[in-house]
Amino acid sequence: MGINWKTILDLKVRRLWLVLVTVLAAGAGLARAGQAVIRYEASHEAMGTVFTVAVYGRDAAFLSEVTNEVFEEIDRLDEQMSNYRPGSELSVINRDAAQREMLVEPKLFGLIQYSLRASQESAGAFDITVGPLMKHWGFFRGQGRLPSPAEISQVLKHVGYQHVHLDPERRTLRFDVSGVEIDLGGIAKGYAVDQAVEILLSNGVTAALVSSGTSSIYALGSPPGERGWKVTVRDPFEAGKAADVFRLQNFALSTSGSYEKFFKIGGKTYCHIMDPHTGWPVENMLSTVAVVPTGTESEALTKIFFVGGVEKSRPYLASHANAIAVFYQPGDKPRTFTRTVLRSTSFQIPSDSIAELEK
């Protein structure tokens, strides 16, 4: 039975819109009452990175409680989706799904559904089954190694989103060959950011910036007196230098970079972002940026853009609305880069959203 993605997404958008309208009205009432707005910020380690929430409101104790609720949810997701925890739901799925159908928790099932759809729509540029490749290249609890072509050929027999089969009615999952593993490391942080935003909205928060390290960011509303949040994208070679600056409101941004995890052998650099088709790390790409309405989509898109490159990403942007893509590729001289900016053919975002490239 086919999945009606349009219905699922429309329902989610309508639900979030109703919540947003409610909390914005409440926030406007507080502003008219003349109550002072304060900023509260806190950070928390999870999913191998540091999540940060910067939030505006009227009461520091309340903002602290809400932020703690956010971090508790992120910890729950980490425990559920981690490949490093033998007892996590995802680890159990990876061990047993080739032998039997696995009943999957509803939200995790929905994330896997979305991930497989992203794989289909990108012709496999994004693929959550690259876990075995990551292990053979030494990026899982390792320092990096160069596998032989024969090893890669063997591993590729267990890689491919087509090996993951879902039954939406029964909410079950199975693998059609042994050795397949789901790795949500390329999308889980963006999903966690989205879940954090839902918690903030449900508690009446109307202005916040939620980030998962340098991976994914969601800009909820705007800081007091500002038009959106300014979000800086780092230079591919210098962490403290800006390559671009975006202004965002009710929009997400994610980056993927070759500088995040890599190793060098024989003077050649190998990054952690794999091309699922070849089994080799992607070359000729330094970093990519995706700006879209949700953190989940933005994190998946950075991999799609990174693997596909500029030309192969054009058809995707022609068929998917409201996305901005930025590609940073090696320049002609050492430590220089070229920059390409693409935008969806259809770019008509809601009136309460901002997604602008300033620099």
C-alpha positions in Angstrom: 0.0 0.0 0.0 1.4 3.4 -1.0 2.1 6.1 1.6 0.1 9.3 1.1 2.9 11.7 1.9 1.0 14.8 0.9 -1.7 14.0 3.4 0.8 13.3 6.2 2.7 16.5 5.5 -0.4 18.6 5.1 -1.8 17.4 8.5 1.5 18.2 10.2 1.7 21.6 8.6 -1.8 22.4 9.7 -1.2 21.2 13.2 2.0 23.3 13.6 0.3 26.3 12.0 -2.6 26.1 14.5 -0.1 25.9 17.4 1.9 28.8 16.0 -1.1 31.0 15.6 -2.2 30.3 19.2 1.2 31.0 20.8 1.8 34.1 18.7 -1.5 35.5 19.8 -0.5 34.8 23.4 2.9 36.4 22.9 1.3 39.5 21.4 -0.9 39.9 24.5 2.1 39.7 26.8 3.9 42.4 24.7 0.9 44.7 25.0 1.0 44.2 28.7 4.5 45.7 28.7 6.2 42.8 30.4 10.0 42.6 30.0 11.5 40.1 27.7 14.5 38.1 28.8 16.9 35.8 27.0 17.7 32.3 28.4 20.4 30.1 26.9 21.6 26.6 27.7 23.5 23.7 26.1 23.5 20.0 26.4 25.7 17.2 25.0 23.8 14.4 23.1 24.1 12.6 19.8 27.9 13.2 19.7 27.4 17.0 19.6 26.3 19.9 21.7 22.7 21.1 21.4 22.0 24.7 22.3 18.7 26.5 22.9 18.6 30.3 23.0 15.0 31.4 23.9 13.2 34.6 24.7 10.3 34.8 27.2 9.0 36.5 30.4 10.2 34.2 33.2 13.6 32.6 33.6 12.4 29.7 35.7 9.8 28.8 33.1 12.2 29.0 30.2 14.7 26.8 32.2 11.9 24.2 32.7 11.0 24.2 29.0 14.6 23.9 27.9 15.1 21.0 30.3 12.1 19.3 28.7 13.7 19.8 25.3 17.0 18.2 26.4 15.1 15.3 28.0 13.4 14.6 24.7 16.8 14.8 22.8 18.3 12.3 25.3 15.3 10.0 24.7 15.9 10.2 20.9 19.6 9.6 21.4 18.9 6.5 23.5 16.4 5.3 20.9 18.4 6.0 17.7 22.0 5.5 18.7 24.1 2.8 16.9 26.5 3.0 19.7 24.1 1.7 22.3 23.5 -2.1 22.0 20.1 -1.8 23.7 18.7 1.1 21.6 15.6 0.4 19.5 17.6 1.0 16.4 20.4 -1.4 17.4 17.8 -4.1 18.1 16.2 -3.5 14.6 19.6 -3.8 13.0 20.3 -7.1 14.7 17.0 -8.8 14.1 15.2 -7.2 11.0 16.8 -9.6 8.5 15.3 -12.6 10.5 11.8 -11.2 11.4 9.5 -8.2 11.0 10.1 -5.6 13.7 7.4 -3.4 15.2 8.7 0.1 15.3 7.7 3.0 17.6 5.4 5.4 15.7 7.7 8.5 15.5 10.8 6.4 14.6 8.8 4.7 12.0 7.8 8.0 10.5 11.4 9.2 10.4 12.5 6.0 8.6 9.6 6.5 6.2 10.7 10.0 5.4 14.3 8.9 5.0 13.4 6.2 2.5 11.3 8.7 0.6 14.3 11.1 0.5 16.4 8.2 -0.8 13.9 7.5 -3.6 13.5 11.1 -4.6 17.3 11.6 -4.7 18.0 8.4 -6.6 19.9 7.1 -3.6 22.2 10.1 -2.9 20.8 10.1 0.6 20.8 6.6 2.1 20.4 5.5 5.8 21.9 2.1 5.1 25.5 3.4 4.7 26.4 2.2 8.2 28.4 -0.8 7.0 30.4 1.5 4.7 31.1 3.9 7.6 32.5 0.9 9.6 34.7 -0.4 6.9 36.2 3.1 6.3 36.9 3.4 10.0 34.4 6.2 10.8 32.6 4.1 13.5 34.7 4.1 16.7 37.8 4.3 14.5 40.5 6.5 13.2 40.0 5.9 9.5 41.3 3.2 7.2 41.5 2.6 3.4 39.6 -0.6 2.5 40.4 -2.6 -0.6 38.2 -2.4 -3.7 37.2 -6.0 -3.0 36.1 -5.1 0.5 34.0 -2.2 -0.8 32.4 -4.4 -3.4 31.4 -6.9 -0.8 30.0 -4.3 1.6 27.9 -2.7 -1.1 25.9 -5.9 -1.3 24.5 -4.9 2.1 24.0 -1.2 1.3 20.9 0.2 -0.4 17.6 1.7 0.9 15.8 -0.8 -1.4 16.7 -3.5 1.2 14.5 -1.9 3.8 10.8 -2.7 3.6 8.0 -1.0 5.6 4.4 -2.0 6.2 2.7 1.3 7.2 -0.6 -0.5 8.3 1.2 -2.8 10.7 4.0 -0.3 11.4 6.6 -3.0 10.8 10.1 -3.1 9.2 12.2 -5.9 7.7 15.4 -6.2 5.8 15.5 -8.5 2.7 19.2 -9.5 3.2 21.4 -10.0 6.2 24.1 -7.4 7.0 21.9 -4.4 6.3 22.1 -1.7 9.0 20.2 1.6 9.4 22.3 4.5 10.4 20.3 7.7 11.2 23.4 9.8 12.0 22.8 11.8 8.8 19.4 12.9 9.8 18.7 12.4 13.5 20.1 15.7 14.7 17.8 17.6 12.3 14.9 15.6 13.5 15.8 16.2 17.1 15.8 20.0 16.4 12.3 19.7 15.0 11.1 17.9 18.0 12.6 20.5 20.2 10.8 23.2 18.3 7.5 21.4 18.7 8.1 21.3 22.5 8.8 25.0 22.6 5.7 25.9 20.5 3.5 23.7 22.7 4.7 25.7 25.7 4.0 29.1 24.2 7.5 30.0 23.2 7.6 32.2 20.1 11.2 33.2 19.7 14.1 30.7 19.9 17.2 29.4 18.1 17.8 25.7 18.4 21.0 24.2 17.1 22.7 20.8 17.1 26.3 21.8 17.0 27.3 23.0 13.5 24.9 20.5 11.9 21.3 21.8 12.0 19.6 25.0 13.2 16.0 26.1 13.4 15.1 29.8 13.8 11.8 30.1 15.6 10.3 33.6 15.3 12.7 36.5 15.8 14.6 38.0 18.7 12.9 41.1 20.1 13.1 44.1 17.7 14.9 42.0 15.0 13.8 40.8 11.6 14.7 37.1 11.8 17.8 35.5 13.2 21.3 35.9 11.7 22.9 32.5 11.1 26.5 32.3 10.0 27.9 29.5 7.8 31.6 28.8 8.4 34.3 29.0 5.8 35.2 25.5 4.7 38.9 26.0 5.7 38.6 28.4 8.7 36.1 27.7 11.5 36.2 31.3 12.8 35.6 32.9 9.4 32.2 33.4 7.8 31.5 32.1 4.3 27.9 33.2 4.2 25.3 34.8 6.5 21.6 33.9 6.3 18.6 35.7 7.9 16.0 33.2 9.0 12.6 33.1 10.6 10.5 29.9 11.0 13.1 28.2 8.8 15.8 25.6 9.2 19.4 25.4 8.0 21.8 22.5 7.9 25.4 22.1 6.8 27.5 19.1 5.8 31.3 19.5 5.6 34.3 17.5 4.7 36.0 19.2 7.6 33.8 17.4 10.2 35.4 14.0 10.0 38.2 12.9 7.8 41.6 11.2 7.6 44.6 11.4 5.3 46.5 8.6 3.7 49.3 9.1 1.2 48.7 12.8 1.1 45.0 12.3 0.1 42.1 13.4 2.3 39.0 11.1 2.7 35.9 12.6 4.3 33.1 10.8 6.1 30.3 11.5 3.6 29.9 8.5 1.5 28.6 8.1 -2.0 26.2 5.1 -1.6 26.6 4.2 -5.2 30.3 3.8 -5.3 31.1 3.0 -1.7 33.8 5.8 -1.6 33.9 9.1 0.2 32.7 12.0 -1.9 35.4 14.1 -3.6 35.5 17.6 -5.1 33.0 19.0 -2.4 34.0 20.9 0.7 30.7 21.6 2.2 27.0 22.2 1.4 24.2 24.2 3.0 20.4 23.5 2.8 17.8 26.0 3.9 14.3 24.6 4.0 11.2 24.8 6.4 12.2 21.8 8.7 15.4 20.5 10.3 14.7 17.0 9.2 14.5 17.9 5.6 17.4 20.3 5.8 19.8 17.7 7.2 18.8 15.1 4.6 19.2 17.7 1.8 22.8 18.6 2.7 23.8 15.0 2.1 21.8 14.9 -1.2 23.5 18.1 -2.3 27.0 17.0 -1.1 26.7 13.6 -2.9 24.9 14.8 -6.0 26.9 18.0 -6.6 25.6 21.1 -8.4 24.4 19.6 -11.6 22.6 16.6 -10.2 20.9 18.7 -7.6 19.2 21.0 -10.1 16.5 18.4 -11.0 15.8 17.9 -7.3 15.4 21.6 -6.8 13.1 21.9 -9.8 10.7 19.4 -8.3 10.9 20.5 -4.6 9.7 23.9 -3.4 11.1 26.4 -1.0 14.8 25.3 -0.7 18.0 27.1 -1.0 21.3 25.2 -1.7 24.8 26.5 -1.4 27.8 24.4 -2.7 31.4 25.1 -1.7 34.0 23.4 -3.9 37.8 23.5 -4.1 39.2 26.5 -5.9 42.1 26.7 -8.3 44.5 27.6 -5.5 45.2 25.9 -2.2 42.7 26.7 0.6 40.3 28.6 -1.7 36.8 27.7 -2.8 34.2 28.4 -5.4 30.6 29.0 -4.3 27.4 28.1 -6.1 23.9 29.2 -4.9 20.8 27.4 -6.2 17.2 27.9 -5.4 14.0 25.9 -5.9 12.2 26.7 -9.1 9.1 27.3 -6.9 10.0 29.5 -3.9 6.9 30.9 -2.2 7.4 30.7 1.5 4.7 31.7 4.1 4.4 35.4 5.0 5.6 34.7 8.6 8.9 33.0 7.3 12.2 34.5 6.2 14.9 32.7 4.3 17.4 35.2 2.9 21.1 35.0 2.0 22.7 38.2 3.1 26.3 37.7 2.2 
